Amino acid sequence: MNAYSFQALCEDRQEADAYMGLKTHVSGPFLNWDLIYRNLINAFGDDNVSVKWSTTVRGMWTVLLLYDVESGLLISFMRDTRLETIKHLKAEKQPQYIRSLIALNDELQATNKQLTLSNDVTSSESQNGTELMKVLDNLCSGFDCPIEHHELHHALVCFSSKYGTLSSLQAYILDCDLDIVEQQNWLDMTKPVMSNEIETAKQEHNKSTITLKSKATDRLKEKGLVALKEKKKEKQA
């Protein structure tokens, strides 16, 4: 699954920019999320027996969850900067869907605990446990298989991107204080799928722009040929 996120932020993003002829990138972060979600959903289709997927709209945001049937992990995705922001919020200010997912790890505890300004997280969870379980039920309602909460743990995949490439990709198991119980670096595992590393082309006024390398250009041409063939078939039908 790490490879599909990497491809979305690099190859697919460059393709989208090339097709749309974008001059600005105000909505860039949100387009990145759509590409990541699309790749993951396509990779783990409805007939997949080992990894299931579900999407849920929470306010203005869509949450994608992957359920690894074999390991019992419920996996969500987030930018690393967003995680750092949430860590500095009091429990009642943190997104409910995050608290509901983290509650799946309530019996786990990080070896190295961070100092906190207050100890209201645990008490807050106990008081709002029923509400959090309702949120979790809603998040899992889109799965096409039964989800038993007591058999699940939550894993959070965090990433960052810079200059059109993935710069960090970490998988975390967090305890209810958002401290790290276990983590894995997935960045090196993604690199073999990258076929269009970024070139920087010199432009006027000494500015630079991102361009596609030859393999990515060939890929775009292939997609164009496929589209033409499909149109011809439609006309002949």
C-alpha positions, -999 to 999 in steps of 0.1 A, spaced: 0 0 0 30 23 6 39 20 -31 5 33 -42 7 64 -20 42 71 -34 30 67 -70 0 90 -63 22 118 -50 48 115 -77 39 99 -110 1 105 -109 5 141 -97 28 149 -125 4 133 -150 -25 153 -137 -5 185 -139 5 177 -175 -30 169 -186 -47 199 -169 -20 225 -177 -22 240 -142 -6 274 -137 -12 275 -100 -15 248 -73 -38 262 -47 -58 230 -44 -27 208 -46 -29 191 -12 -65 180 -18 -58 167 -53 -30 146 -37 -54 130 -13 -78 121 -41 -50 105 -61 -38 85 -30 -73 73 -22 -80 64 -58 -48 43 -61 -55 25 -28 -91 17 -36 -81 5 -71 -54 -17 -56 -77 -33 -30 -108 -39 -50 -141 -52 -38 -131 -88 -45 -99 -86 -24 -101 -111 5 -70 -100 25 -74 -62 26 -108 -44 26 -115 -7 22 -141 18 33 -146 55 30 -167 78 53 -174 115 50 -166 134 82 -176 170 78 -156 184 48 -132 155 49 -133 119 36 -116 92 57 -103 61 39 -97 30 61 -80 -2 51 -87 -33 70 -60 -60 69 -79 -91 76 -49 -113 85 -32 -89 110 -64 -73 123 -51 -38 117 -74 -9 108 -52 15 88 -57 52 83 -36 79 66 -25 114 76 1 140 68 29 140 95 24 178 101 -13 171 109 -4 145 134 20 169 151 -8 195 153 -33 170 168 -7 159 194 -6 194 208 -44 196 212 -63 186 243 -83 153 240 -116 171 236 -102 192 208 -88 163 188 -109 149 159 -134 124 171 -126 99 144 -90 99 154 -98 93 191 -122 65 181 -94 48 161 -67 53 187 -91 38 213 -86 4 196 -51 5 211 -62 13 246 -44 -17 262 -11 -7 245 14 18 260 45 34 246 78 25 264 90 61 263 61 83 274 61 120 266 54 147 292 20 162 289 4 193 304 -27 175 316 -38 139 323 -73 143 309 -69 120 279 -76 87 298 -105 101 318 -120 117 286 -118 84 268 -136 66 296 -164 92 298 -169 93 260 -162 57 252 -198 50 240 -198 80 217 -164 70 203 -177 35 195 -206 50 176 -181 70 156 -160 39 150 -192 20 139 -199 47 114 -163 46 101 -165 9 96 -200 8 81 -188 7 46 -168 -26 49 -184 -56 32 -174 -79 60 -181 -78 98 -157 -58 119 -152 -69 155 -137 -40 175 -122 -62 202 -101 -80 176 -87 -48 160 -57 -25 165 -51 8 146 -21 17 125 -16 53 113 4 59 81 19 94 80 37 110 51 52 142 38 60 154 3 83 181 -10 90 194 -45 68 167 -61 83 137 -43 77 117 -11 101 128 16 88 107 45 66 77 50 61 62 85 37 36 99 28 40 136 11 21 163 1 48 188 -13 45 223 -42 66 236 -18 95 245 -6 94 208 28 82 219 46 57 197 43 21 206 59 8 174 69 23 141 83 14 107 99 34 80 83 26 47 100 52 25 127 29 11 102 2 3 84 26 -22 113 37 -43 114 9 -69 79 19 -82 91 54 -91 97 56 -128 97 93 -133 121 110 -110 119 148 -111 141 169 -134 145 206 -129 145 227 -160 159 262 -160 134 288 -170 137 325 -175 144 347 -145 163 317 -131 131 300 -119 127 263 -120 98 240 -129 90 203 -126 91 184 -158 84 147 -168 112 124 -176 111 101 -206 94 71 -190 66 92 -176 61 109 -210 59 74 -227 33 65 -201 12 95 -210 15 87 -247 3 51 -241 -27 64 -222 -35 87 -251 -33 58 -276 -56 37 -254 -82 66 -253 -81 69 -291 -86 32 -296 -116 33 -273 -131 62 -293 -127 43 -325 -145 12 -310 -174 34 -299 -177 49 -335 -176 14 -351 -202 0 -326 
